[in-house]
Amino acid sequence: MFRNFVLITLRNLRKNGTYSFINIAGLSIGIACSLLIMLWVFDELSFNTFQPKANRLYQVWINAKFDGKINSWTSVPQPTYEALKTEDSNILNTAISDWGGERLFGVGDNRVNKRTYFVSEEFLEMFQFPLIKGDASLVLDDPNSIVISESMAKILFGDEDPLNQTVRVDDAHELKVTGVLRDIPKNSSLQFDCLMTWEHKRKTEDWVKESIANWGNYSFQVYVELNDPSKEEVVESAIEDLLTRKGETDIKREFYLHPLLRWRLHSNFENGKEAGGMVDYVNMFTIIALFILVIACINFMNLATARSERRAREVGIRKSVGSRRHELVFQFMGESIFLACMAFVIAMLIAHLVLPFYNELVQKQLFIDYQAPRFWIFAAVLVSFTGIVSGSYPALYLSSFQPVQVLKGKVRVGRGATTPRKILVTLQFGFSILLICLLYTSDAADE
């Protein structure tokens, strides 16, 4: 029976070339658009997940109450870095950094500007960016050490081993390379090409040295690693009044912890509470991808029901020789899923052709990872969803024909399908208008 269904499907595709082309092309374009949008969505959702300790890392934020509102910010005093280590036993480690910036590096005639962070020695033990050369627990111990990225090492040293070689920074300081990092992934909130030690910053910049014990200078970033992420609220309760205890009493200020896995998507705060961020765009574009897919499925339904009169006699003959309704439903649903599979393959080709231009548009380096199990799971779900949704109504509608009326020519299925098709067309226009409204809202929010 299955072989018979496949042969009939292929025969129908060959006999109705124009219809098949329009139907498969419509599904392919819809799937390709949804696929490209979901690549962006998955990339946003993957931010910082590569970190082995991702669920245990936090940044220290401040809630400050003035003018009747609570304002949230990430700048904290420098002594926070040392003070937090003794505030609660659940705090395993802390690290401090500046805000990063471009610096000039030179080796011989090779000179390059690269983004740099000054960080404390615990940084690479907490944020475990992979090292090609060097030991994460040692590379930042010497104040005159420097850790560079793989691409930066290539620029400065070519094919030479960069370890223990000297780099001149800002034409003022000579530092020794103690480690080489793999290039930082694009889905990392922290982006840099080079790390220099916090002790070097203290030694070379007087204002930093003078701020070691100054609780009134809010110019630094501090990170915390917890033993157990379930103790987040316990730790927050222990540290929230630390600034008050240190004499910062002009306005009410409280420390709280912002988890690493929420940095990218939940970065906006209003009155001391999370108020969205990139997650709003992720949700919106997920809805857009779904709407595009639904519109493509509705288009398939309309085309299938419009051709139903040609399939009516086939249904009548099959029923007259003993086919039951569920077998016909299975046949038509199978045809839809088969067409969805063909459309998915074509959609993949379209996505590959468009992807370089799409990456320029979204300013990312997206790619389709065929080796990832989740891709094939997503593909199976997408094809099944598309095939079942697009084939459900035609399958139920066509299988409902009565064989006697069909074979006597008394059924005018085109008229019977008019109302449902009008509803489907109305839904198509409704979804299209909603998509335009969503995109307009997105543009207005950006401005």
Secondary structure by P-SEA (a helix, b strand, c coil): caaaaaaaaaaaaaacaaaaaaaaaaaaaaaaaaaaaaaaaaaaaaccccccccccbbbbbbbbbcccbbbbbcccccccccccccccccccbbbbbccbbbbbbbcccbbbbbbbbbccccccccccccccccccccccccccbbbbcaaaaaacccccccccbbbbccccbbbbbccccccccccccccccccccaaaaaaccaaaaaaccccccccbbbbbbbccccaaaaaaaacccccccccccccbbbbbbbbccccccccccccccccccaaaaaaaaaaaaaaaaaaaaaaaaaaaaaacccaaaaaaaaaaacccaaaaaaaaaaaaaaaaaaaaaaaaaaaaaaaaaaaaaaccccccccccaaaaaaaaaaaaaaaaaaaaaaaaaaaaccaaaaaaccccccccaaaaaaaaaaaaaaaaaaaaaaaaaaaaaac
